[in-house]
């Protein structure tokens, strides 16, 4: 019985000084402190990112089309 308790104590003690275990413990404690956004806020921000991404893609698509047409007319003439 004493041997099992000693082995258990050594096992737990080795985890206490393990840098990987300490990293996960510290990460968990920091994540508990975070103020997470509500579902409505997360949805609103996600839709904003999607909308801005589509607008940026459309803008660059139009600019690319105009520049390629202009360059094509310069080369053909």
C-alpha positions in Angstrom: 0.0 0.0 0.0 2.8 2.4 0.9 4.6 1.5 -2.3 1.5 2.4 -4.3 1.1 5.7 -2.5 4.8 6.5 -3.1 4.5 5.6 -6.8 1.3 7.8 -7.1 3.0 10.7 -5.3 6.1 10.4 -7.6 3.8 10.2 -10.7 1.8 13.3 -9.7 5.0 15.2 -8.7 6.6 14.6 -12.1 3.5 16.2 -13.7 3.8 19.3 -11.5 7.2 20.2 -12.9 6.4 19.2 -16.5 6.6 22.3 -18.7 3.9 20.9 -21.1 1.5 20.3 -18.3 2.2 23.7 -16.8 1.5 25.2 -20.3 -1.9 23.6 -20.5 -2.8 24.5 -16.9 -1.8 28.2 -17.5 -3.7 28.2 -20.8 -6.8 26.9 -19.1 -6.7 29.5 -16.4 -6.2 32.3 -18.9 -9.1 31.0 -21.0 -11.4 31.0 -18.0 -10.7 34.8 -17.7 -11.8 35.5 -21.3 -15.0 37.4 -21.9 -16.5 35.5 -24.8 -18.8 37.2 -27.3 -22.5 36.3 -27.3 -23.9 34.2 -30.1 -25.5 37.4 -31.6 -22.2 39.3 -31.6 -20.3 36.4 -33.1 -22.9 36.0 -35.9 -22.9 39.7 -36.6 -19.1 39.8 -36.8 -18.9 36.7 -39.0 -21.4 38.2 -41.4 -19.5 41.4 -41.5 -16.3 39.6 -42.4 -18.0 37.6 -45.1 -19.6 40.7 -46.5 -16.3 42.7 -46.5 -14.5 39.7 -48.1 -17.1 39.5 -50.9 -17.0 43.3 -51.5 -13.2 43.2 -51.7 -13.3 40.2 -54.1 -15.8 42.1 -56.3 -13.7 45.3 -56.2 -10.5 43.5 -57.3 -12.4 41.5 -59.9 -13.7 44.7 -61.5 -10.3 46.3 -61.3 -8.7 43.2 -62.9 -11.3 43.1 -65.6 -10.8 46.8 -66.5 -7.0 46.5 -66.5 -7.0 43.4 -68.6 -9.3 45.0 -71.1 -7.2 48.1 -71.3 -4.0 46.1 -71.7 -5.6 44.0 -74.3 -6.6 47.1 -76.3 -3.1 48.5 -76.0 -1.5 45.3 -77.3 -3.9 44.7 -80.2 -3.5 48.3 -81.6 
